[in-house]
Amino acid sequence: MNTTALITKISSLPPSMLEEVNDFVDFLKTKTKKEPIKERKFGCAKGLIVMHDDFDAPLEDFKEYM
């Protein structure tokens, strides 16, 4: 679809629907806006994850299946 045909369709809409088209175009603009990727620091999550010593131990709930 070319721009002229799209403009013709939009201009034939009633004023109440033009506002909706305007809002939708604004939504599409924000959707396509790409935010820059922040550079990550190595080790920034250190200390947030804890693995207990009994991590590999069998669970009580599954004893009947073993």
C-alpha positions in Angstrom: 0.0 0.0 0.0 1.4 3.4 -0.9 1.3 6.5 1.3 -1.2 8.4 -0.9 -3.8 5.6 -0.7 -3.3 5.4 3.1 -3.8 9.1 3.5 -6.9 9.0 1.4 -8.4 6.3 3.6 -7.5 8.1 6.8 -8.9 11.4 5.6 -12.2 9.8 4.8 -12.7 8.7 8.4 -14.9 10.6 10.9 -13.2 12.9 13.4 -13.7 10.6 16.3 -11.9 7.8 14.5 -9.1 10.1 13.4 -8.1 10.5 17.1 -7.9 6.7 17.4 -5.7 6.5 14.3 -3.5 9.2 15.8 -3.2 7.3 19.1 -2.4 4.1 17.2 0.3 5.8 15.2 1.9 7.1 18.4 1.7 3.6 19.8 3.5 2.2 16.8 6.2 4.8 17.0 7.0 3.9 20.6 6.9 0.2 19.8 9.5 0.6 17.1 11.7 2.9 19.1 14.8 0.8 20.2 16.4 1.5 23.5 20.2 1.3 23.6 21.6 -1.9 25.3 23.2 -1.2 28.6 26.7 -2.6 29.0 26.8 -5.3 31.6 29.5 -5.6 34.2 31.0 -9.0 34.8 29.9 -10.4 38.2 27.1 -7.9 38.8 24.9 -10.8 40.1 27.5 -12.2 42.5 25.9 -13.2 45.8 22.3 -13.2 44.5 22.2 -16.9 43.8 23.0 -19.4 46.5 23.4 -23.1 46.0 23.1 -25.2 49.1 25.4 -28.1 49.9 22.5 -30.6 49.7 21.4 -29.4 46.2 21.9 -32.9 44.7 20.3 -34.8 47.6 17.1 -36.7 46.8 13.9 -34.9 47.7 11.6 -36.4 50.4 8.6 -36.1 48.1 10.1 -38.5 45.5 11.3 -41.3 47.8 8.4 -43.6 46.8 9.5 -43.4 43.2 13.1 -44.4 43.9 
